[in-house]
């Protein structure tokens, strides 16, 4: 008989019950899960382009998801999911989620997992090792900024470098003390962040004779961690720059989008490079000349964590368009 795992949430999408089976399946104990948004400890369930649990609560009717696919880093798992309205005295107070017939990992690649484990083992050592040269760089940049304070271009670059060094130092401190994803979220001006990135990549683009164009739309603030979302965007932009030869064209555009009652800031990165493999998340982990290729995986992980989306459209020989959908701040939201 197939194992059945159960949990329930209230109307605010907060977990109100969490049985031992689901705790074992997810690796999150009840003490951790209770009171959390369900998608912080369990993969978000989708019905079309909507949250399936929110759909059930709104429509007050059962939803059955047969052989629902849960995508992980290098594999996928399927399961049958039943979501039912949870009522008390004829009043809808939330939903129950039943998960059964969980499959084994499909597409598991041990060499990729081992590479991630090896990367994790050296991460703390790397973080410690970066601190000393980072302090030296900060001192050198401060000296240059003071000596050439009248040079506008130098002053602009040194200011950005000092800000980036400070953010990196804070990130390393956080990494050494807690989880990489356990970081503070706040309102982020994506346009302002991209204007710094535009300056940072300008030298690289010019050196390789690549034309870059940044188009800034009218957008609300995004709710995310500023350091992480900057890394997510930079990963995509750097991938595009590395994929193109001379005379390449890079276009970065910001806009807003509303889907299923939710507002998003959209960052679109388009290039006219050679395109990407169909199985880009798996293939991106294979070794390449310029590195191990984890950038896109890290970006996807960041977008998933902050309840955003990563959309990729690529045509062989014609280029790639990557869209990052970042949840936007809405009035009254905390």
C-alpha angles and dihedrals in degrees: 000000000000118000116250123210124197141190136153137211137199127236091276089060091249118142112253100173132022121179126210092254095057089044090056092044095052099030090234117120121221090251088061099039102045112101093011125120102264094237091059091069102020130043112268112258116224132199105192103314094332134088103263095213093050088048092055093048092048096045094036093221137112121266124199120200109191117202091353111192121232111194118212130177099282104000145028135232127205128207142162111252126193118189117191132182113253112221137185123186091349091307125118107236101167140299142284121225122206119190122191143155092039109189129219118259113292117207096011112174112195094193091059093048091048090051091053091048090051090048090051092051093056095040096086092045090049092049091053092045094052094057098076099047088043090058090048091051091050090053092048093048091049090053092049091047092054095043095048099032091133093057106092098201093045091046091051094050095044091051091054091045092052091050092048093047090051092049092047091050091051090047092052090049090051092046092053092050105037147000118310089236096044093090134130119268123210143158109295128194099220093189091056090047092050092050088061091047089050089058093043095054096038094090093048092048094047093048090055094041093243119150113225125193124187116196115191119205129191104273139163123240117280124229108229144094108290096216094048096045089049089054091047092053094042091052090057095044093047090049089053093048092048092048095055131078126212115308089033121149126223121188123185117188133179125206141147128251136185118208127171092348094309128112121224137185107224122208112190120195114189129180136172095225129128096286131242135278115266092241091049099158093055097037092047089071095062118102118272135180093258099045146304095302101234093135097097092044090052090049091051091048091052093048092048092049093053092045093251132126138240116210122187128189117179135171119194110250094004106070145255136276117201120188123194113200107202119187110251128223112254128198112278093013119133 
